[in-house]
Amino acid sequence: EEVLNEPSNQEEPEPLQMKREQEEPETLQIKREQEEPEPLQIKREQEEPEPLQMKQEEEEPEPQQFKCSSKQKSYIKAQPDQKLYSCKICSKSYSQKYSLTRHMGVHTCEKPFTCSICGKHYDSKDALKDHKRSHMGEKLYSCVTCGNHFRCKRHLKHHMRVHTGEKPFSCTICEKRFSTNSSLTIHMRSHTGEKPFSCTICEKRFSTNSSLTIHMRSHTGEKPFSCTICEKRFSKNSNLAIHMRSHTGEKPYSCVTCGKHFGDKYYLKSHMRSHTGENPFSCTICEKSFSKNSSLAVHMRSHTGEKPFSCTICEKRFSRNSSLTIHMRSHTGEKPFSCGICGKQFRYKSCLNDHMKIHTGEE
């Protein structure tokens, strides 16, 4: 009996308690500490916050603000087709923000840069700088081919295409090509009918600013171009060039049908209609047709009663400038037509023609 009781006392109480203490508290506690808190925290820190923050910094701010490094800027500059800035009014696009800002002046008519010498306004600082050279007589850029000098580099670049024959700008409608983008823009208005420049006096509209400037002289009477021989003045430089041929006798344009020569290409074109019978200009009131637009303009005054030419002496008014010229001879006594036989002079060509019949015996 004593032997049987001893083993029971040794096997039950103490070894079980020790086993539990060894297995559960310390081992479980260590196990929990190792498995749960720290690895989870480390895993979250590695996976979530920093990579997300870096991803946001890489994807969002810089591309939206177009902040580029020097390498990126040179890359954009080297890609002329990449036009990031577009006009909200006409949808025209530009590769530089400065170019868009300058273009907006076309719509707003804003010209904030003023010449301190003549008061003329410009839409950009560079345009004003180029203009000021016209006062100083500066022409810093010269053509290596013909030696012509220019105020700005842009004008020289355009001029060089005269020698190279380069015409990089083409019309998308008729495929006609131009050496400058501004020439293409003006040409496109012949297709669209756009006339953005209007006269502040009569509200007549024009497709180019230069045409408006010339038209304004019909209201102001300004004639800035004068002949060095007879001092006759003209509102357009092209008219002066044509007039100079009356002194030199130059007639570079000839009719292929009758061989007649003309000092102006326009006169030849009008003359050719005498052979073809073409009268492309017609009156909207009486439907009478004319070979020249100027003849139609004179005819229209017969309907409107307009007489824009007035005598400076007696203030009599005329619908044609030629009628005023003839009238002025009544005041000056001028007789520019003379008979080649007897030398008699006449005020009007019609009078000379009547006189010649005396010598020829023609009735």
TORMIVEX-817232 format. One record per residue (C-alpha): residue in one letter; x, y, z. Coordinates in nm, 2 decimals, padded with zeros to 4 digits. Layout:
REM residues N
[A,[X,Y,Z]] ...
//
This chain:
REM residues 363
[E,[00.00,00.00,00.00]] [E,[00.27,00.24,00.09]] [V,[00.44,00.17,-00.24]] [L,[00.12,00.23,-00.44]] [N,[00.05,00.57,-00.27]] [E,[00.39,00.72,-00.34]] [P,[00.37,00.72,-00.71]] [S,[00.04,00.90,-00.71]] [N,[00.17,01.17,-00.49]] [Q,[00.47,01.22,-00.72]] [E,[00.29,01.22,-01.06]] [E,[-00.01,01.45,-01.02]] [P,[00.03,01.79,-00.85]] [E,[00.36,01.94,-00.91]] [P,[00.46,01.82,-01.26]] [L,[00.12,01.94,-01.41]] [Q,[00.15,02.28,-01.27]] [M,[00.50,02.32,-01.39]] [K,[00.41,02.20,-01.74]] [R,[00.13,02.46,-01.76]] [E,[00.35,02.73,-01.64]] [Q,[00.62,02.64,-01.88]] [E,[00.40,02.60,-02.19]] [E,[00.13,02.87,-02.14]] [P,[00.23,03.20,-02.00]] [E,[00.58,03.27,-02.11]] [T,[00.57,03.08,-02.43]] [L,[00.23,03.21,-02.54]] [Q,[00.33,03.57,-02.44]] [I,[00.65,03.54,-02.64]] [K,[00.46,03.39,-02.93]] [R,[00.20,03.66,-02.94]] [E,[00.46,03.93,-02.92]] [Q,[00.66,03.78,-03.21]] [E,[00.36,03.71,-03.43]] [E,[00.12,04.00,-03.39]] [P,[00.22,04.36,-03.31]] [E,[00.56,04.43,-03.45]] [P,[00.54,04.25,-03.79]] [L,[00.20,04.40,-03.86]] [Q,[00.32,04.75,-03.78]] [I,[00.63,04.70,-03.99]] [K,[00.43,04.56,-04.28]] [R,[00.19,04.86,-04.28]] [E,[00.47,05.11,-04.27]] [Q,[00.64,04.94,-04.56]] [E,[00.34,04.89,-04.78]] [E,[00.11,05.19,-04.73]] [P,[00.22,05.54,-04.63]] [E,[00.55,05.61,-04.80]] [P,[00.50,05.45,-05.14]] [L,[00.16,05.61,-05.17]] [Q,[00.30,05.95,-05.08]] [M,[00.58,05.91,-05.33]] [K,[00.34,05.80,-05.60]] [Q,[00.13,06.11,-05.55]] [E,[00.43,06.33,-05.56]] [E,[00.56,06.17,-05.88]] [E,[00.23,06.16,-06.07]] [E,[00.04,06.47,-05.98]] [P,[00.20,06.81,-05.91]] [E,[00.48,06.86,-06.16]] [P,[00.31,06.75,-06.48]] [Q,[00.00,06.95,-06.40]] [Q,[00.20,07.27,-06.35]] [F,[00.43,07.19,-06.64]] [K,[00.74,07.25,-06.43]] [C,[01.02,07.11,-06.64]] [S,[01.39,07.06,-06.59]] [S,[01.64,07.22,-06.84]] [K,[01.65,06.89,-07.03]] [Q,[01.28,06.87,-07.05]] [K,[01.25,07.23,-07.16]] [S,[01.50,07.17,-07.44]] [Y,[01.30,06.86,-07.54]] [I,[00.97,07.06,-07.57]] [K,[01.15,07.33,-07.76]] [A,[01.28,07.07,-08.01]] [Q,[00.92,06.95,-08.07]] [P,[00.75,07.23,-08.27]] [D,[00.43,07.02,-08.33]] [Q,[00.37,07.00,-07.95]] [K,[00.13,07.29,-07.89]] [L,[00.01,07.29,-07.53]] [Y,[-00.15,07.64,-07.52]] [S,[-00.47,07.70,-07.72]] [C,[-00.68,08.01,-07.77]] [K,[-01.03,07.98,-07.63]] [I,[-01.18,08.21,-07.89]] [C,[-01.04,08.08,-08.22]] [S,[-00.88,07.75,-08.10]] [K,[-00.54,07.84,-08.25]] [S,[-00.26,07.66,-08.06]] [Y,[00.09,07.76,-07.96]] [S,[00.39,07.58,-07.81]] [Q,[00.47,07.87,-07.58]] [K,[00.25,08.05,-07.33]] [Y,[00.41,08.39,-07.43]] [S,[00.30,08.33,-07.79]] [L,[-00.06,08.27,-07.68]] [T,[-00.06,08.59,-07.46]] [R,[00.07,08.78,-07.76]] [H,[-00.20,08.63,-07.99]] [M,[-00.48,08.73,-07.75]] [G,[-00.41,09.09,-07.84]] [V,[-00.56,09.02,-08.19]] [H,[-00.90,08.95,-08.03]] [T,[-00.88,09.22,-07.75]] [C,[-00.70,09.48,-07.98]] [E,[-00.49,09.54,-07.67]] [K,[-00.15,09.71,-07.75]] [P,[00.00,09.80,-07.42]] [F,[00.35,09.89,-07.55]] [T,[00.38,10.26,-07.67]] [C,[00.66,10.42,-07.86]] [S,[00.79,10.72,-07.66]] [I,[00.89,10.90,-07.99]] [C,[00.58,10.88,-08.21]] [G,[00.32,10.73,-07.98]] [K,[00.25,10.43,-08.19]] [H,[00.12,10.12,-08.00]] [Y,[00.23,09.76,-08.02]] [D,[00.11,09.43,-07.88]] [S,[00.45,09.31,-07.77]] [K,[00.78,09.44,-07.62]] [D,[00.98,09.29,-07.91]] [A,[00.76,09.46,-08.17]] [L,[00.81,09.79,-08.00]] [K,[01.19,09.73,-07.98]] [D,[01.20,09.66,-08.36]] [H,[00.99,09.97,-08.43]] [K,[01.22,10.20,-08.23]] [R,[01.50,10.10,-08.47]] [S,[01.31,10.27,-08.75]] [H,[01.35,10.60,-08.56]] [M,[01.72,10.54,-08.50]] [G,[01.79,10.41,-08.85]] [E,[01.93,10.09,-08.71]] [K,[01.95,09.79,-08.94]] [L,[02.15,09.53,-08.75]] [Y,[02.08,09.22,-08.97]] [S,[02.21,09.19,-09.32]] [C,[02.16,08.94,-09.60]] [V,[02.48,08.76,-09.70]] [T,[02.34,08.71,-10.06]] [C,[02.23,09.06,-10.17]] [G,[02.35,09.28,-09.88]] [N,[02.01,09.41,-09.79]] [H,[01.98,09.53,-09.43]] [F,[01.69,09.47,-09.19]] [R,[01.58,09.60,-08.85]] [C,[01.50,09.27,-08.70]] [K,[01.61,08.90,-08.73]] [R,[01.25,08.80,-08.83]] [H,[01.25,09.02,-09.14]] [L,[01.59,08.89,-09.25]] [K,[01.46,08.53,-09.21]] [H,[01.16,08.61,-09.42]] [H,[01.38,08.78,-09.68]] [M,[01.61,08.48,-09.72]] [R,[01.32,08.28,-09.85]] [V,[01.32,08.52,-10.16]] [H,[01.66,08.37,-10.25]] [T,[01.59,08.01,-10.14]] [G,[01.23,08.00,-10.28]] [E,[01.12,07.83,-09.96]] [K,[00.74,07.85,-09.90]] [P,[00.68,07.64,-09.59]] [F,[00.32,07.76,-09.53]] [S,[00.04,07.61,-09.75]] [C,[-00.33,07.67,-09.77]] [T,[-00.54,07.37,-09.67]] [I,[-00.81,07.46,-09.92]] [C,[-00.64,07.55,-10.25]] [E,[-00.28,07.43,-10.16]] [K,[-00.13,07.77,-10.25]] [R,[00.20,07.82,-10.07]] [F,[00.35,08.12,-09.89]] [S,[00.69,08.22,-09.75]] [T,[00.54,08.37,-09.43]] [N,[00.26,08.26,-09.19]] [S,[00.11,08.61,-09.19]] [S,[00.07,08.59,-09.57]] [L,[-00.11,08.26,-09.53]] [T,[-00.34,08.41,-09.26]] [I,[-00.43,08.70,-09.49]] [H,[-00.49,08.46,-09.79]] [M,[-00.72,08.24,-09.58]] [R,[-00.95,08.53,-09.54]] [S,[-01.02,08.52,-09.92]] [H,[-01.18,08.17,-09.85]] [T,[-01.35,08.26,-09.53]] [G,[-01.46,08.61,-09.62]] [E,[-01.34,08.74,-09.29]] [K,[-01.28,09.12,-09.27]] [P,[-01.16,09.19,-08.91]] [F,[-01.06,09.55,-08.97]] [S,[-01.33,09.82,-08.99]] [C,[-01.32,10.19,-09.07]] [T,[-01.43,10.40,-08.77]] [I,[-01.59,10.67,-09.00]] [C,[-01.78,10.48,-09.27]] [E,[-01.77,10.13,-09.11]] [K,[-01.63,09.97,-09.43]] [R,[-01.45,09.65,-09.35]] [F,[-01.11,09.51,-09.48]] [S,[-00.92,09.19,-09.46]] [T,[-00.59,09.35,-09.38]] [N,[-00.48,09.63,-09.15]] [S,[-00.27,09.79,-09.43]] [S,[-00.58,09.81,-09.66]] [L,[-00.76,09.99,-09.37]] [T,[-00.47,10.23,-09.33]] [I,[-00.48,10.32,-09.70]] [H,[-00.86,10.36,-09.69]] [M,[-00.84,10.60,-09.40]] [R,[-00.64,10.84,-09.62]] [S,[-00.95,10.88,-09.84]] [H,[-01.11,11.04,-09.53]] [T,[-00.81,11.23,-09.40]] [G,[-00.68,11.34,-09.75]] [E,[-00.33,11.22,-09.65]] [K,[-00.09,11.16,-09.94]] [P,[00.24,11.07,-09.79]] [F,[00.41,10.96,-10.12]] [S,[00.53,11.23,-10.35]] [C,[00.69,11.23,-10.70]] [T,[01.05,11.37,-10.70]] [I,[01.00,11.51,-11.05]] [C,[00.66,11.68,-11.05]] [E,[00.59,11.67,-10.67]] [K,[00.25,11.51,-10.73]] [R,[00.14,11.32,-10.42]] [F,[-00.02,10.98,-10.37]] [S,[-00.19,10.79,-10.09]] [K,[-00.02,10.46,-10.19]] [N,[00.34,10.39,-10.27]] [S,[00.23,10.15,-10.55]] [N,[00.05,10.44,-10.72]] [L,[00.36,10.65,-10.70]] [A,[00.56,10.37,-10.86]] [I,[00.31,10.35,-11.15]] [H,[00.31,10.73,-11.18]] [M,[00.69,10.74,-11.21]] [R,[00.66,10.54,-11.53]] [S,[00.48,10.83,-11.69]] [H,[00.81,11.03,-11.66]] [T,[01.04,10.74,-11.76]] [G,[00.81,10.61,-12.03]] [E,[00.85,10.26,-11.90]] [K,[00.57,10.02,-12.00]] [P,[00.67,09.68,-11.90]] [Y,[00.33,09.51,-11.96]] [S,[00.22,09.42,-12.31]] [C,[-00.09,09.28,-12.46]] [V,[-00.03,08.94,-12.63]] [T,[-00.32,09.01,-12.87]] [C,[-00.26,09.36,-13.00]] [G,[00.09,09.43,-12.87]] [K,[-00.02,09.74,-12.68]] [H,[00.20,09.83,-12.38]] [F,[00.10,09.95,-12.03]] [G,[00.28,10.09,-11.73]] [D,[00.06,09.90,-11.49]] [K,[-00.03,09.53,-11.47]] [Y,[-00.39,09.63,-11.37]] [Y,[-00.43,09.84,-11.68]] [L,[-00.32,09.54,-11.90]] [K,[-00.57,09.31,-11.72]] [S,[-00.85,09.57,-11.78]] [H,[-00.74,09.61,-12.14]] [M,[-00.76,09.23,-12.21]] [R,[-01.13,09.24,-12.13]] [S,[-01.17,09.47,-12.44]] [H,[-01.07,09.16,-12.64]] [T,[-01.26,08.90,-12.45]] [G,[-01.57,09.12,-12.39]] [E,[-01.57,09.02,-12.02]] [N,[-01.76,09.26,-11.79]] [P,[-01.73,09.10,-11.44]] [F,[-01.84,09.40,-11.24]] [S,[-02.22,09.46,-11.24]] [C,[-02.44,09.72,-11.08]] [T,[-02.68,09.58,-10.81]] [I,[-02.94,09.84,-10.90]] [C,[-02.97,09.85,-11.28]] [E,[-02.75,09.54,-11.36]] [K,[-02.53,09.73,-11.59]] [S,[-02.19,09.56,-11.63]] [F,[-01.83,09.70,-11.64]] [S,[-01.49,09.57,-11.72]] [K,[-01.33,09.76,-11.43]] [N,[-01.43,09.79,-11.07]] [S,[-01.34,10.15,-11.07]] [S,[-01.59,10.21,-11.35]] [L,[-01.86,10.04,-11.15]] [A,[-01.77,10.26,-10.84]] [V,[-01.81,10.58,-11.05]] [H,[-02.14,10.45,-11.20]] [M,[-02.28,10.38,-10.85]] [R,[-02.25,10.75,-10.78]] [S,[-02.52,10.81,-11.05]] [H,[-02.76,10.62,-10.82]] [T,[-02.64,10.75,-10.49]] [G,[-02.58,11.11,-10.60]] [E,[-02.24,11.11,-10.42]] [K,[-01.99,11.37,-10.54]] [P,[-01.67,11.32,-10.33]] [F,[-01.45,11.56,-10.54]] [S,[-01.48,11.93,-10.48]] [C,[-01.32,12.24,-10.63]] [T,[-01.10,12.43,-10.38]] [I,[-01.18,12.76,-10.55]] [C,[-01.56,12.76,-10.62]] [E,[-01.65,12.45,-10.41]] [K,[-01.83,12.29,-10.70]] [R,[-01.85,11.91,-10.66]] [F,[-01.80,11.62,-10.90]] [S,[-01.85,11.25,-10.90]] [R,[-01.52,11.18,-11.08]] [N,[-01.17,11.31,-11.01]] [S,[-01.11,11.35,-11.39]] [S,[-01.41,11.58,-11.41]] [L,[-01.26,11.79,-11.13]] [T,[-00.93,11.81,-11.31]] [I,[-01.10,11.93,-11.63]] [H,[-01.30,12.19,-11.43]] [M,[-00.99,12.33,-11.26]] [R,[-00.86,12.44,-11.61]] [S,[-01.15,12.69,-11.62]] [H,[-00.98,12.86,-11.32]] [T,[-00.62,12.82,-11.42]] [G,[-00.66,12.88,-11.80]] [E,[-00.45,12.58,-11.87]] [K,[-00.47,12.44,-12.23]] [P,[-00.28,12.11,-12.24]] [F,[-00.40,12.00,-12.58]] [S,[-00.23,12.15,-12.89]] [C,[-00.28,12.10,-13.26]] [G,[00.03,11.95,-13.43]] [I,[-00.04,12.14,-13.75]] [C,[-00.12,12.50,-13.65]] [G,[-00.02,12.49,-13.29]] [K,[-00.35,12.61,-13.16]] [Q,[-00.42,12.50,-12.80]] [F,[-00.73,12.37,-12.63]] [R,[-00.86,12.31,-12.28]] [Y,[-01.03,11.98,-12.37]] [K,[-00.93,11.69,-12.58]] [S,[-01.27,11.68,-12.74]] [C,[-01.22,12.04,-12.86]] [L,[-00.89,11.94,-13.02]] [N,[-01.05,11.65,-13.20]] [D,[-01.32,11.88,-13.34]] [H,[-01.05,12.13,-13.45]] [M,[-00.84,11.86,-13.63]] [K,[-01.14,11.80,-13.87]] [I,[-01.07,12.14,-14.02]] [H,[-00.73,12.03,-14.14]] [T,[-00.84,11.68,-14.25]] [G,[-01.16,11.80,-14.41]] [E,[-01.35,11.54,-14.22]] [E,[-01.70,11.63,-14.12]] 
//
